[in-house]
Amino acid sequence: MDKKAKKRLEVARKRLQKLQAQISGARQQNDEPELVARLEEEIQKTQSDIEKFKAS
């Protein structure tokens, strides 16, 4: 894995942590149910990106 790919993987992992924190807060407040669904979708996309980076 080259330096650029490692950096992208690191950024994706940080983004995943941020999204997980946001979704836990959104679930506690439950003001906007569509927000939780959107965050779950973004988490799935980020996890697939991480798997793609690991495979390359």
C-alpha positions in Angstrom: 0.0 0.0 0.0 1.5 3.3 -1.0 1.6 6.5 1.0 -1.4 8.0 -0.8 -3.6 5.0 -0.2 -2.6 4.9 3.5 -3.6 8.5 3.9 -7.0 7.9 2.2 -7.6 5.0 4.5 -6.7 7.1 7.6 -9.1 9.9 6.5 -11.9 7.3 5.9 -11.4 5.9 9.3 -11.6 9.3 10.9 -14.7 10.1 8.9 -16.3 6.8 10.1 -15.6 7.7 13.8 -17.1 11.1 13.3 -20.2 9.7 11.6 -20.6 7.1 14.4 -20.5 9.9 17.0 -23.1 11.9 15.0 -25.4 9.0 14.6 -25.3 8.2 18.3 -26.2 11.8 19.1 -29.0 11.8 16.5 -30.5 8.6 17.9 -30.6 10.2 21.4 -32.3 13.3 20.2 -34.5 11.6 17.6 -35.6 15.0 16.3 -35.0 14.1 12.7 -35.6 10.5 11.8 -34.3 11.0 8.2 -31.0 12.2 9.6 -30.4 8.8 11.2 -31.1 7.0 8.0 -28.8 9.3 6.0 -26.0 8.8 8.5 -26.4 5.1 8.4 -26.2 5.2 4.6 -23.0 7.3 4.9 -21.5 4.9 7.4 -22.2 2.0 5.0 -20.5 3.9 2.2 -17.5 4.8 4.3 -17.1 1.2 5.5 -17.2 -0.1 1.9 -14.6 2.6 1.0 -12.4 1.3 3.8 -12.7 -2.3 2.6 -11.8 -1.1 -1.0 -8.7 0.7 0.3 -7.6 -2.3 2.3 -8.0 -4.6 -0.8 -5.8 -2.4 -3.0 
